[in-house]
Amino acid sequence: MLSKATPAPIRTAALFAAGVVLLTACGGGTTDSSADGGDKAEGFPLTLKNCGRTVTVKAPPQRAVSVDQGSTEILLSLGLADRLAGTATWSDPVMKGLEKANKGVERISENRPSSEKVLDKEPDFLSASFASTLAKGGVAPREQFEKLGVPTYISPADCTGKDNSGGGDGARTAPLTMDSVYTEVRELSQVFGVPERGDALVKKLQARVAKATDGIDGSKASLLYWFSDSKAPYLAGCCGAPGVITRELGAKNVFDDTHDEWPQISWETVADRNPDVLVIGDLSRTMQTAESAEKKIEFLESNPVTRTMDAVKNRRYVLLSGQAMNPTIRTVEGLERVAAGLRDFGLAG
């Protein structure tokens, strides 16, 4: 689910002024001492195809800025906190185990930052989880940064088999798989000159997926994923990160007939479909109504339309972080928790 923050306007003059400083700072191409110790890191310049663009990175970044939490947590998991000059757009507390690393990195904005705030950090690389973050109406279009010599990278999970042209959170033209997330991990590790760390992280994630799904058969369970907003709720369509979780467990998403990433659907329609289990986003941000799980459950149990649903009457709730409902490394966390919930509810086969 994308952040719904209202972005600050892009000021061309400020971009240009900051860009002069930035180009001076980036011109020398600081190298990664962990690569080969010489003037030029091994394997660089590195060229990648990323979301329809060709991205060239001259040297391993030393002052990267990550403008979405999912991307940030990948970089922190790769042990790259010392090469992050700033992060932004947070919906949840940082992933467990990364608290110490994250504490040492400046958070330049809780929501989407202005382009000026990003450029003030003099970045030599910019990463994001969503195409809309680095587009008109977001922080700034990718080409704005690339003209200033700053390579940009967007998670493949947000553009592979996905149509973002219609606004909102986009629509899936093909089901998301964890392979897109693994590709992001591996490519970011290559960009920073530490490919072995990427391979190790992917192996750990794959082992967790195998363990979470071992012996489970969720074919008798129907699920609904609620990210945010009680008035016009954002609920998961068929084929994003919740789709990965649902398919891995052999369960059914009651809204698998829509390819929109996070369609807004009425509570009357939800009640008609009467899911067995409600997977609820527990967000720490305050941008929509009913962000926290506590507020969501309070709504479900008091609203005359929703309180008669089987899942509500039996309190079959699974609580997930917002990031676990997005296509990130925390999708695995979501899979683990939903699997545990199905077992607890006697719906695991």
C-alpha positions, -999 to 999 in steps of 0.1 A, spaced: 0 0 0 15 33 -10 18 63 13 -10 87 8 10 117 19 6 150 0 40 158 -15 56 192 -12 58 211 -45 90 207 -65 109 240 -67 131 240 -99 154 267 -86 161 249 -54 167 217 -73 192 234 -95 210 250 -66 212 218 -47 222 199 -79 253 221 -83 266 210 -49 255 175 -55 273 171 -88 305 185 -72 302 160 -44 295 130 -67 320 138 -94 349 121 -77 331 87 -75 341 75 -40 348 39 -41 339 10 -18 369 0 3 353 -35 7 356 -42 -30 392 -42 -41 409 -13 -22 419 5 -54 407 36 -72 380 17 -89 357 -9 -73 355 -42 -91 325 -46 -113 319 -9 -118 305 10 -135 275 -13 -130 245 -11 -154 210 -24 -146 177 -25 -163 152 -12 -138 115 -5 -143 119 4 -180 150 25 -175 188 19 -178 206 27 -146 243 31 -144 261 33 -111 297 45 -114 309 33 -80 293 17 -48 272 45 -32 285 61 0 256 86 6 225 68 -5 190 80 4 161 55 6 127 72 3 105 42 12 106 20 43 107 -13 24 138 -3 5 154 11 36 149 -22 55 166 -41 27 196 -19 28 198 -21 66 195 -59 64 224 -59 40 245 -41 66 246 -8 47 235 16 74 269 34 73 262 42 36 228 57 41 226 95 43 189 95 50 156 77 49 119 86 46 83 75 43 76 52 73 44 34 81 57 11 109 84 7 135 116 -6 119 118 -44 114 129 -63 144 166 -68 146 174 -36 127 167 -11 155 204 -4 163 214 0 126 184 23 119 190 45 149 222 57 133 206 69 101 189 103 98 152 101 91 146 131 69 108 127 68 81 104 82 62 108 50 73 115 15 100 142 16 104 172 -7 130 169 -34 149 197 -16 152 176 16 165 147 -4 191 168 -23 202 185 9 217 151 18 239 153 -13 230 117 -23 249 96 -48 221 70 -51 184 71 -45 161 40 -39 124 36 -36 98 9 -32 71 25 -54 71 40 -88 48 67 -76 74 79 -51 98 89 -79 72 103 -102 52 135 -107 32 140 -75 58 121 -55 92 132 -43 102 141 -79 104 123 -112 134 100 -117 147 121 -145 150 151 -122 176 133 -101 193 116 -130 199 149 -147 218 159 -116 239 127 -117 220 108 -91 212 72 -102 177 60 -91 163 26 -84 127 14 -79 116 -20 -65 110 -44 -94 80 -57 -74 62 -24 -82 67 -26 -120 70 -62 -130 36 -74 -142 20 -42 -129 2 -12 -146 8 20 -127 -7 43 -154 -42 45 -140 -34 63 -107 -41 50 -72 -20 20 -62 -20 4 -97 -32 -29 -109 -15 -62 -114 -14 -77 -149 3 -108 -135 5 -122 -99 34 -110 -79 60 -136 -67 87 -135 -42 112 -136 -71 107 -99 -76 116 -92 -40 146 -115 -42 157 -97 -74 156 -64 -55 177 -77 -27 203 -91 -51 204 -60 -73 208 -36 -44 236 -57 -30 253 -55 -64 249 -18 -66 266 -14 -32 294 -39 -41 283 -66 -16 266 -93 -38 275 -121 -13 254 -104 13 224 -103 -11 227 -140 -18 229 -148 19 198 -127 27 178 -144 -1 187 -178 12 175 -169 47 142 -156 33 137 -187 12 143 -209 42 117 -189 63 91 -193 35 98 -231 34 94 -234 71 63 -213 73 45 -233 46 56 -267 57 26 -291 61 0 -263 59 -32 -265 38 -53 -234 40 -77 -244 13 -107 -242 37 -99 -207 47 -110 -174 31 -91 -143 39 -95 -105 37 -66 -81 40 -74 -46 53 -46 -20 51 -62 13 61 -92 36 63 -125 27 79 -147 50 57 -136 37 24 -113 8 33 -83 -2 12 -85 -39 8 -61 -63 -10 -69 -74 -45 -58 -107 -60 -22 -103 -69 0 -81 -47 19 -91 -16 -12 -105 1 -17 -126 -30 18 -141 -24 8 -150 12 -25 -164 2 -12 -186 -26 17 -199 -5 -8 -211 21 -33 -225 -4 -60 -202 9 -85 -179 -8 -87 -141 -9 -123 -131 -9 -114 -103 -33 -93 -123 -57 -116 -112 -85 -100 -77 -86 -65 -70 -100 -63 -36 -84 -35 -35 -58 -56 -19 -30 -92 -13 -42 -116 7 -20 -146 -15 -13 -178 -10 7 -183 -27 40 -216 -41 27 -197 -60 0 -172 -72 26 -200 -85 48 -216 -103 19 -184 -122 12 -180 -130 49 -143 -140 51 -132 -166 77 -101 -145 88 -94 -108 88 -58 -99 82 -54 -64 97 -28 -38 91 -14 -24 123 1 9 112 19 35 134 12 64 109 -18 87 113 -27 96 77 -60 77 73 -88 68 97 -83 36 117 -46 31 110 -38 10 141 -51 -25 146 -68 -14 178 -88 12 160 -97 -12 132 -109 -38 156 -129 -12 175 -146 -2 143 -153 -38 132 -169 -48 165 -191 -17 168 -202 -11 132 -236 -27 126 -226 -40 91 -193 -56 101 -200 -69 137 -222 -97 124 -194 -112 102 -181 -146 113 -145 -135 116 -156 -106 138 -179 -126 160 -151 -152 165 -124 -126 167 -103 -144 140 -78 -115 135 -42 -117 123 -23 -85 128 4 -74 104 27 -44 100 19 -23 69 53 -34 54 44 -71 57 14 -63 34 36 -46 9 59 -64 -15 91 -63 6 113 -87 26 87 -84 53 61 -102 31 78 -132 46 70 -120 81 34 -116 69 34 -152 56 47 -165 89 20 -147 109 -9 -156 87 3 -192 87 4 -192 125 -30 -176 126 -46 -203 104 -30 -230 127 -44 -212 158 -79 -210 143 -79 -247 132 -79 -237 95 -45 -251 85 -57 -284 71 
